[in-house]
Amino acid sequence: MGLYDFTIYDMIEKNATLFSGKNAWFEVDDGRILTFEQIKNKVDHLAAGLQQIGVKKDDRIGVVAKNSLEFFLLYGAAAALGAIMLPINWRLSPEEVYYNLNDCKAKAVFVDREFQPLILGIKDKVSSAEKYFALGSDNEELAGFDSLMKNQGHFARNDVSSNDGFVIIHTAAVTGSPRGALLSHNNILFAGLNSANLLKLSPNDVGLSALPLFHIAGLLAAMSVFQIGGLNVNMSKFDAARAAELIAEKKVTLLYEFMPMLAQILINQEKSGADMSSLKYALGLDMPETITKYQKITGGNFCIAYAQTETSGAGSFGFYNERPGSAGRIMPFVQAMIVDNADQPVPLGQTGEIVMRGPMMFRGYWNLPADNAQTFRNGWHHTGDLGRFDEDGFLWYEGRKADKELIKPGGENVYPAEVEKAILEHPAVEQVVVFGVPDPKWKEGIKAVCKLKKGCVLKPQELIDFVGGRIARFKRPQYVELISDMPLNADKSPDRDKIKKTYGGTQ
């Protein structure tokens, strides 16, 4: 800890003094309410317990769980020790969960009861993991979370810097395998500061924590509200009817959302008549009709943004009504340019790659020096996204670069290469191209155009089920089109542009 350092744990410690008796966390499932002082006390006991089982600075702590107070406390305890959180998307397949845990050599793993069968099925392969714990009480298979809390709450403080790693979040697999993006204490704190500043948050604000804590948006939503001294209302799993009730009951002022969450909340609000007038801000990516309906019902603002895990969930920000269709303007503490393939700035209004730098840019991909050198070349983070600036400084997102094509169903990122790799494991498939298509529910759906091997027969649903058994179900194609003649380039590879133009519909 240096003169100029300030960490996540420092923020927890400071808030325990500034807002000691103020409510910080409401756990929807069981009604538990904790103050900022009580949060800090539990973090201290958990940090001491983790230290007693050998968790040291820079050790990775894996978590496969839905949102809970215990999950949030793990973030705090890891920060106290200088350990690094490794939250895993619980929607992933067992093979993908194993990959992420093994990729970062998790030393300890915490798991919900719901996902214990998954973890118990792969734990013998994760050689780095020394301890496994249930995020609940003891059971026949795993020690309980509470066993780590039975101490005096005293732990040896490590020398933790603002730029030390705090969390690794695996991003979608651009080349077939996920990459672990390492974010620092500074990254998360600056992102929270930006959110608080732009949304004018205060200790009076209440956030509905409904996005998963394994996702940068869910982590940022919870941390920014906690950082400013507000109340987090935590849902273990999103339920639209209950969310509408909670917004009314707890006077929720802030909601981070992925499609179709907001639309479903509004449908339930119309049924129940819940008073949602407290909801000042909803932030996400949604359909114009949903945004208009939200603004009419609540009178609140819908906030738009451009961000990546690699930028700590920050980048650009604006209010939808300012410039509908844009991603707002570049946030404070962020520099951004639009560049061509030679990394030279393009003229205003022209499309190029979005590059950024500033204190919210991630520390790099875990153990991937070549990828980091490419991503950080010339002193900028190369996002792989295309965009343009208009004359008023608004950023317009124009999709992914061809070599980093991305599909975004709801709030998830899916790379075609990963889905194509899974599809090609089917013995009947000879060639495949996967790309995004318009979808009424998720805004963008996944489509696979396949050519089968000679003499083979395969039904679209059979292929969809096959893929769902190999990678996360949200990565399965919703649409499959089987063709007899695959358009090819000169090198005999599929002609992606021609295929997308020809088969870009959902039928």
C-alpha positions as CSV (number, residue, x, y, z in Angstrom):
1,M,0.0,0.0,0.0
2,G,1.7,3.2,-1.2
3,L,1.0,6.8,-0.6
4,Y,-1.0,7.1,-3.8
5,D,-3.0,3.9,-3.5
6,F,-6.7,3.4,-2.8
7,T,-8.2,-0.1,-3.2
8,I,-11.7,-1.7,-3.1
9,Y,-11.1,-2.6,0.5
10,D,-10.1,0.9,1.4
11,M,-13.5,2.0,0.0
12,I,-15.3,-0.6,2.1
13,E,-13.4,0.5,5.2
14,K,-14.1,4.2,4.5
15,N,-17.8,3.6,3.9
16,A,-18.1,1.7,7.2
17,T,-17.1,4.9,8.9
18,L,-18.9,7.4,6.7
19,F,-22.2,5.5,6.5
20,S,-21.8,3.1,9.4
21,G,-25.4,2.5,10.4
22,K,-26.9,3.1,7.0
23,N,-28.3,0.1,5.1
24,A,-26.0,-1.1,2.3
25,W,-27.5,-4.4,1.2
26,F,-31.0,-5.9,1.1
27,E,-31.0,-9.7,0.2
28,V,-34.3,-10.3,-1.5
29,D,-34.4,-14.1,-1.1
30,D,-34.3,-14.1,2.7
31,G,-34.8,-10.5,3.7
32,R,-31.4,-9.9,5.3
33,I,-30.5,-6.3,5.7
34,L,-26.9,-5.2,6.4
35,T,-25.4,-1.8,7.1
36,F,-22.1,-0.6,5.7
37,E,-20.5,-1.3,9.1
38,Q,-21.8,-4.9,9.1
39,I,-20.6,-5.5,5.5
40,K,-17.1,-4.4,6.6
41,N,-17.2,-6.6,9.6
42,K,-18.2,-9.7,7.6
43,V,-15.6,-8.9,4.9
44,D,-12.9,-8.9,7.7
45,H,-14.1,-12.2,9.1
46,L,-14.1,-13.7,5.6
47,A,-10.7,-12.3,4.8
48,A,-9.3,-13.8,8.0
49,G,-10.9,-17.2,7.2
50,L,-9.5,-17.2,3.6
51,Q,-6.1,-16.3,5.0
52,Q,-6.2,-19.2,7.4
53,I,-6.8,-21.7,4.6
54,G,-3.8,-20.3,2.7
55,V,-5.2,-17.8,0.3
56,K,-2.5,-15.2,-0.5
57,K,-2.1,-12.1,-2.6
58,D,-2.6,-12.8,-6.3
59,D,-4.3,-16.2,-5.7
60,R,-7.4,-16.7,-7.7
61,I,-10.8,-17.4,-6.1
62,G,-13.3,-19.1,-8.4
63,V,-17.0,-18.5,-7.9
64,V,-19.8,-20.4,-9.7
65,A,-23.0,-18.9,-8.2
66,K,-26.0,-16.7,-8.6
67,N,-26.0,-13.3,-7.0
68,S,-25.9,-13.3,-3.2
69,L,-24.6,-11.4,-0.2
70,E,-21.9,-14.1,0.2
71,F,-20.8,-13.5,-3.4
72,F,-20.5,-9.8,-2.8
73,L,-18.6,-10.4,0.4
74,L,-16.1,-12.5,-1.5
75,Y,-15.3,-9.6,-3.7
76,G,-14.6,-7.5,-0.6
77,A,-12.5,-10.2,1.1
78,A,-10.4,-10.8,-2.0
79,A,-9.8,-7.1,-2.2
80,A,-8.6,-7.0,1.4
81,L,-6.1,-9.8,0.8
82,G,-5.0,-8.7,-2.7
83,A,-6.4,-12.0,-4.1
84,I,-8.1,-12.0,-7.5
85,M,-11.7,-12.9,-8.0
86,L,-12.6,-15.3,-10.8
87,P,-16.4,-15.2,-11.3
88,I,-17.7,-17.9,-13.7
89,N,-20.8,-17.5,-15.8
90,W,-23.0,-20.3,-14.4
91,R,-24.7,-20.6,-17.8
92,L,-21.6,-22.2,-19.3
93,S,-21.2,-25.9,-20.0
94,P,-19.1,-28.0,-17.6
95,E,-16.2,-28.0,-20.2
96,E,-16.3,-24.2,-20.3
97,V,-16.4,-23.8,-16.5
98,Y,-13.4,-26.2,-16.3
99,Y,-11.6,-24.2,-18.9
100,N,-12.0,-20.9,-17.1
101,L,-11.0,-22.3,-13.7
102,N,-8.0,-24.2,-15.1
103,D,-7.0,-21.2,-17.3
104,C,-6.4,-19.0,-14.2
105,K,-5.4,-21.8,-11.8
106,A,-8.1,-21.1,-9.2
107,K,-6.8,-21.9,-5.7
108,A,-10.2,-21.9,-3.9
109,V,-13.6,-22.4,-5.5
110,F,-17.0,-21.4,-4.1
111,V,-20.2,-22.8,-5.5
112,D,-24.0,-22.5,-5.0
113,R,-25.9,-25.7,-4.1
114,E,-27.5,-25.5,-7.5
115,F,-24.2,-25.9,-9.3
116,Q,-22.5,-28.3,-7.0
117,P,-23.1,-31.3,-9.3
118,L,-21.4,-29.4,-12.1
119,I,-18.4,-28.6,-9.9
120,L,-18.2,-32.0,-8.3
121,G,-18.1,-33.5,-11.8
122,I,-15.0,-31.5,-12.9
123,K,-13.1,-30.8,-9.6
124,D,-10.7,-33.7,-9.9
125,K,-9.4,-32.1,-13.2
126,V,-8.8,-28.7,-11.6
127,S,-5.4,-29.5,-10.1
128,S,-4.8,-26.0,-8.8
129,A,-7.9,-25.9,-6.5
130,E,-7.0,-26.8,-3.0
131,K,-10.3,-26.0,-1.3
132,Y,-14.0,-26.1,-2.4
133,F,-16.8,-24.4,-0.4
134,A,-20.6,-24.2,-0.6
135,L,-22.0,-20.7,-0.6
136,G,-24.3,-21.9,2.1
137,S,-24.2,-24.4,5.0
138,D,-22.0,-27.5,5.2
139,N,-23.2,-30.6,3.4
140,E,-21.8,-34.1,2.7
141,E,-19.7,-32.9,-0.2
142,L,-18.4,-29.4,0.7
143,A,-17.6,-27.3,3.7
144,G,-19.9,-24.3,4.1
145,F,-19.2,-20.6,3.7
146,D,-19.9,-20.1,7.4
147,S,-16.9,-22.2,8.4
148,L,-14.7,-19.4,7.1
149,M,-16.4,-16.8,9.3
150,K,-15.7,-18.4,12.7
151,N,-12.7,-16.2,13.7
152,Q,-12.0,-12.9,15.3
153,G,-11.9,-11.0,12.1
154,H,-8.2,-10.2,12.2
155,F,-6.1,-10.7,9.1
156,A,-2.6,-9.6,8.1
157,R,-2.8,-6.7,5.7
158,N,-0.9,-7.3,2.5
159,D,0.8,-4.6,0.3
160,V,-2.0,-4.1,-2.2
161,S,-1.7,-1.5,-4.9
162,S,-4.5,0.3,-6.8
163,N,-3.1,-1.3,-10.0
164,D,-3.1,-4.8,-8.6
165,G,-5.5,-7.3,-10.1
166,F,-8.9,-7.5,-8.6
167,V,-11.0,-9.6,-10.9
168,I,-10.6,-11.7,-14.0
169,I,-13.7,-11.9,-16.3
170,H,-13.5,-14.2,-19.2
171,T,-14.6,-12.6,-22.4
172,A,-16.2,-14.3,-25.4
173,A,-13.9,-16.5,-27.5
174,V,-12.8,-14.4,-30.5
175,T,-10.6,-17.3,-31.8
176,G,-12.3,-20.2,-30.2
177,S,-11.1,-20.0,-26.6
178,P,-12.2,-17.4,-23.9
179,R,-9.7,-14.9,-22.7
180,G,-9.5,-13.8,-19.1
181,A,-9.5,-10.0,-18.9
182,L,-7.7,-8.8,-15.7
183,L,-9.2,-5.7,-14.1
184,S,-7.6,-3.8,-11.3
185,H,-8.9,-2.0,-8.2
186,N,-8.3,1.3,-10.0
187,N,-10.3,0.1,-13.0
188,I,-13.4,-0.7,-11.0
189,L,-13.2,2.3,-8.7
190,F,-12.8,4.8,-11.7
191,A,-15.7,3.1,-13.5
192,G,-17.8,3.4,-10.4
193,L,-16.8,7.1,-10.0
194,N,-17.8,7.7,-13.6
195,S,-21.2,6.1,-13.1
196,A,-21.8,8.1,-9.9
197,N,-20.8,11.3,-11.6
198,L,-22.8,10.9,-14.8
199,L,-25.9,9.6,-13.1
200,K,-25.5,12.1,-10.2
201,L,-25.8,9.3,-7.7
202,S,-26.0,10.0,-3.9
203,P,-26.3,8.0,-0.7
204,N,-30.1,8.3,-1.2
205,D,-30.0,6.2,-4.3
206,V,-31.2,2.6,-4.5
207,G,-30.0,0.1,-7.1
208,L,-31.7,-3.0,-8.1
209,S,-28.9,-5.5,-8.4
210,A,-30.4,-7.9,-11.0
211,L,-27.6,-8.5,-13.4
212,P,-25.2,-11.3,-12.6
213,L,-22.1,-10.5,-10.5
214,F,-20.0,-12.5,-12.9
215,H,-20.7,-9.9,-15.6
216,I,-18.9,-6.5,-15.7
217,A,-22.2,-4.7,-15.9
218,G,-23.6,-6.5,-12.8
219,L,-20.4,-5.9,-10.9
220,L,-20.2,-2.2,-11.9
221,A,-23.9,-1.7,-11.0
222,A,-23.5,-3.1,-7.5
223,M,-20.1,-1.5,-6.8
224,S,-21.0,2.0,-8.0
225,V,-24.1,2.1,-5.8
226,F,-22.1,0.7,-2.8
227,Q,-19.2,3.1,-3.6
228,I,-21.5,6.2,-3.3
229,G,-23.1,5.0,-0.1
230,G,-26.4,3.8,-1.6
231,L,-28.5,0.7,-1.1
232,N,-28.2,-2.4,-3.2
233,V,-31.4,-4.5,-3.5
234,N,-30.0,-7.9,-4.6
235,M,-31.9,-10.5,-6.6
236,S,-30.3,-13.9,-6.8
237,K,-32.1,-14.4,-10.2
238,F,-34.1,-12.0,-12.2
239,D,-37.9,-12.2,-11.9
240,A,-39.8,-9.5,-13.8
241,A,-42.9,-9.5,-11.5
242,R,-40.8,-9.4,-8.3
243,A,-38.6,-6.7,-9.9
244,A,-41.6,-4.5,-10.5
245,E,-42.7,-5.0,-6.9
246,L,-39.3,-4.2,-5.5
247,I,-38.9,-1.0,-7.6
248,A,-42.1,0.2,-5.9
249,E,-41.5,-1.1,-2.4
250,K,-37.8,-0.1,-2.1
251,K,-38.1,3.1,-4.2
252,V,-35.4,1.9,-6.6
253,T,-33.8,4.7,-8.5
254,L,-31.3,2.8,-10.7
255,L,-31.6,-0.3,-12.9
256,Y,-28.9,-1.8,-15.1
257,E,-30.6,-4.1,-17.6
258,F,-30.2,-6.5,-20.6
259,M,-32.9,-7.2,-23.1
260,P,-35.6,-8.3,-22.5
261,M,-35.6,-7.5,-18.8
262,L,-37.1,-4.0,-18.9
263,A,-39.8,-5.0,-21.4
264,Q,-40.8,-7.8,-19.0
265,I,-40.8,-5.5,-16.0
266,L,-43.1,-3.0,-17.8
267,I,-45.5,-5.8,-18.8
268,N,-45.8,-6.8,-15.1
269,Q,-46.1,-3.2,-14.0
270,E,-49.1,-2.8,-16.3
271,K,-50.7,-5.9,-14.7
272,S,-50.0,-4.9,-11.1
273,G,-50.1,-1.1,-11.3
274,A,-46.9,-0.9,-9.3
275,D,-45.7,2.6,-8.7
276,M,-42.3,2.8,-10.5
277,S,-42.0,6.6,-10.5
278,S,-38.9,6.4,-8.3
279,L,-36.9,4.8,-11.2
280,K,-34.9,7.7,-12.4
281,Y,-32.5,5.8,-14.6
282,A,-32.5,2.6,-16.6
283,L,-29.2,1.8,-18.4
284,G,-28.8,-0.8,-21.1
285,L,-29.4,-1.6,-24.7
286,D,-33.1,-1.8,-25.8
287,M,-35.7,-1.4,-28.4
288,P,-37.0,2.2,-29.0
289,E,-40.6,1.1,-28.2
290,T,-39.5,-0.3,-24.8
291,I,-37.5,2.9,-24.0
292,T,-40.5,5.1,-24.9
293,K,-42.8,2.9,-22.8
294,Y,-40.4,3.1,-19.8
295,Q,-40.1,6.9,-20.1
296,K,-43.9,7.3,-20.3
297,I,-44.6,5.1,-17.2
298,T,-41.8,6.3,-15.0
299,G,-40.8,9.7,-16.2
300,G,-37.2,8.5,-15.9
301,N,-34.2,8.7,-18.3
302,F,-33.0,5.8,-20.3
303,C,-29.2,5.8,-20.5
304,I,-27.2,4.5,-23.4
305,A,-23.5,3.5,-23.4
306,Y,-20.7,1.9,-25.2
307,A,-18.4,-0.4,-23.2
308,Q,-16.5,-3.6,-23.0
309,T,-15.3,-5.8,-20.1
310,E,-11.9,-4.6,-21.2
311,T,-12.9,-1.0,-20.5
312,S,-14.3,-1.9,-17.1
313,G,-17.8,-1.4,-18.4
314,A,-17.1,2.2,-19.2
315,G,-16.5,4.1,-22.5
316,S,-19.2,6.4,-23.7
317,F,-22.5,7.5,-22.0
318,G,-25.5,9.5,-22.8
319,F,-29.3,9.9,-22.4
320,Y,-31.3,8.2,-25.2
321,N,-33.3,11.3,-26.0
322,E,-30.2,13.4,-26.7
323,R,-29.3,11.5,-29.8
324,P,-31.4,8.3,-30.4
325,G,-29.4,5.5,-31.9
326,S,-26.0,6.8,-30.7
327,A,-23.9,5.5,-27.8
328,G,-23.6,8.9,-26.2
329,R,-20.4,10.9,-25.7
330,I,-17.0,9.7,-24.4
331,M,-17.0,9.5,-20.6
332,P,-14.6,11.5,-18.3
333,F,-11.2,9.9,-17.7
334,V,-11.4,8.2,-21.2
335,Q,-9.6,9.2,-24.3
336,A,-10.9,7.7,-27.6
337,M,-10.1,7.9,-31.3
338,I,-11.4,6.3,-34.5
339,V,-8.5,4.9,-36.5
340,D,-7.9,3.1,-39.8
341,N,-6.0,-0.2,-40.3
342,A,-2.7,1.7,-40.0
343,D,-3.8,3.2,-36.6
344,Q,-4.1,6.6,-38.2
345,P,-7.0,8.9,-37.1
346,V,-9.8,9.0,-39.7
347,P,-11.7,12.2,-40.7
348,L,-14.7,13.2,-38.6
349,G,-17.7,11.2,-39.6
350,Q,-15.8,8.3,-41.1
351,T,-16.0,4.7,-39.7
352,G,-12.9,3.1,-38.2
353,E,-11.8,1.1,-35.2
354,I,-12.6,2.5,-31.8
355,V,-9.4,2.8,-29.7
356,M,-9.3,4.0,-26.1
357,R,-6.9,4.7,-23.2
358,G,-7.3,5.9,-19.6
359,P,-7.5,4.5,-16.0
360,M,-10.4,2.2,-16.8
361,M,-8.6,0.2,-19.5
362,F,-7.9,-3.4,-18.3
363,R,-4.5,-4.7,-17.3
364,G,-4.4,-7.3,-20.1
365,Y,-5.5,-10.8,-21.0
366,W,-4.4,-13.5,-18.5
367,N,-1.2,-15.2,-19.6
368,L,-1.6,-14.0,-23.2
369,P,1.4,-11.7,-23.9
370,A,1.0,-11.9,-27.7
371,D,-2.6,-10.9,-27.6
372,N,-1.8,-8.1,-25.2
373,A,0.9,-6.7,-27.4
374,Q,-1.5,-6.7,-30.3
375,T,-4.4,-5.2,-28.3
376,F,-2.3,-2.4,-26.6
377,R,-0.2,-1.5,-29.6
378,N,0.9,2.2,-29.9
379,G,-0.3,2.9,-26.4
380,W,-4.1,2.4,-27.1
381,H,-6.5,-0.4,-26.3
382,H,-7.8,-1.6,-29.6
383,T,-11.5,-2.6,-29.0
384,G,-12.0,-4.5,-32.3
385,D,-15.3,-2.4,-32.6
386,L,-16.1,-0.1,-35.4
387,G,-17.6,3.3,-34.9
388,R,-17.7,7.0,-35.9
389,F,-18.0,10.4,-34.3
390,D,-20.6,12.9,-35.5
391,E,-20.0,16.6,-35.5
392,D,-21.4,17.0,-31.9
393,G,-19.1,14.3,-30.5
394,F,-21.6,11.5,-30.3
395,L,-20.3,8.0,-30.8
396,W,-22.1,5.7,-33.3
397,Y,-21.4,2.0,-33.0
398,E,-21.0,0.4,-36.4
399,G,-20.4,-3.3,-35.5
400,R,-17.2,-5.4,-35.1
401,K,-14.2,-5.6,-37.3
402,A,-14.4,-8.5,-39.8
403,D,-11.7,-10.5,-37.9
404,K,-13.4,-9.9,-34.6
405,E,-17.0,-10.4,-35.5
406,L,-19.3,-10.5,-32.5
407,I,-23.0,-11.4,-31.9
408,K,-24.8,-9.9,-28.9
409,P,-27.9,-11.8,-27.9
410,G,-29.3,-9.8,-25.0
411,G,-26.4,-8.8,-22.7
412,E,-24.1,-11.7,-23.7
413,N,-21.2,-11.7,-26.1
414,V,-20.9,-14.6,-28.5
415,Y,-18.1,-15.0,-31.1
416,P,-19.0,-16.9,-34.3
417,A,-15.7,-18.8,-34.2
418,E,-16.6,-20.5,-30.9
419,V,-20.0,-21.6,-32.2
420,E,-18.6,-22.7,-35.5
421,K,-16.0,-24.8,-33.7
422,A,-18.7,-26.6,-31.8
423,I,-20.9,-27.2,-34.9
424,L,-18.0,-28.6,-36.8
425,E,-17.6,-31.3,-34.1
426,H,-20.9,-32.8,-35.5
427,P,-19.9,-35.6,-37.9
428,A,-22.5,-34.6,-40.5
429,V,-21.3,-31.0,-40.9
430,E,-18.8,-30.2,-43.5
431,Q,-18.8,-26.3,-43.5
432,V,-20.5,-23.7,-41.4
433,V,-20.7,-19.9,-41.1
434,V,-22.3,-18.3,-38.0
435,F,-23.4,-14.7,-37.8
436,G,-25.9,-12.4,-36.1
437,V,-29.4,-11.7,-37.4
438,P,-32.3,-9.5,-36.1
439,D,-34.3,-11.2,-33.4
440,P,-37.5,-9.9,-31.8
441,K,-36.7,-11.0,-28.3
442,W,-32.9,-10.6,-28.0
443,K,-32.5,-7.9,-30.6
444,E,-29.8,-10.0,-32.2
445,G,-30.0,-13.8,-32.7
446,I,-27.5,-16.4,-33.7
447,K,-27.8,-18.1,-37.2
448,A,-25.8,-21.0,-38.6
449,V,-25.6,-21.7,-42.3
450,C,-24.4,-25.2,-42.8
451,K,-23.3,-27.5,-45.6
452,L,-23.6,-31.2,-44.7
453,K,-21.3,-33.9,-45.8
454,K,-22.4,-36.0,-48.8
455,G,-25.1,-38.4,-47.9
456,C,-25.7,-37.0,-44.4
457,V,-29.1,-35.9,-43.1
458,L,-29.5,-33.6,-40.1
459,K,-32.5,-31.7,-38.7
460,P,-31.9,-28.1,-37.5
461,Q,-33.2,-28.8,-34.0
462,E,-30.8,-31.8,-33.8
463,L,-27.9,-29.5,-34.5
464,I,-29.1,-26.9,-32.0
465,D,-29.4,-29.5,-29.3
466,F,-25.9,-30.8,-30.2
467,V,-24.3,-27.4,-29.8
468,G,-26.2,-26.9,-26.5
469,G,-24.5,-30.0,-25.1
470,R,-21.0,-28.6,-25.8
471,I,-21.1,-24.9,-25.1
472,A,-23.4,-22.7,-23.0
473,R,-27.0,-22.9,-24.1
474,F,-27.2,-19.1,-24.8
475,K,-24.5,-19.7,-27.5
476,R,-26.7,-22.1,-29.4
477,P,-28.0,-20.9,-32.8
478,Q,-31.6,-20.0,-32.7
479,Y,-31.7,-20.3,-36.5
480,V,-30.2,-23.0,-38.7
481,E,-30.2,-23.1,-42.5
482,L,-29.0,-26.1,-44.4
483,I,-27.7,-25.4,-47.9
484,S,-26.3,-27.7,-50.6
485,D,-23.7,-25.3,-52.1
486,M,-21.6,-23.1,-49.8
487,P,-20.2,-19.9,-51.5
488,L,-16.4,-20.0,-51.3
489,N,-13.5,-17.6,-51.5
490,A,-10.5,-18.3,-53.8
491,D,-8.8,-20.2,-50.9
492,K,-11.8,-22.5,-50.6
493,S,-12.9,-20.9,-47.3
494,P,-16.6,-19.9,-46.9
495,D,-17.3,-16.5,-48.3
496,R,-18.7,-14.9,-45.2
497,D,-19.9,-11.6,-46.7
498,K,-21.8,-13.4,-49.5
499,I,-23.3,-15.9,-47.1
500,K,-24.5,-13.2,-44.8
501,K,-26.0,-11.2,-47.7
502,T,-27.7,-14.3,-49.1
503,Y,-28.9,-15.9,-45.9
504,G,-29.1,-13.0,-43.5
505,G,-32.8,-13.6,-42.8
506,T,-34.0,-15.8,-40.0
507,Q,-35.9,-18.3,-42.1
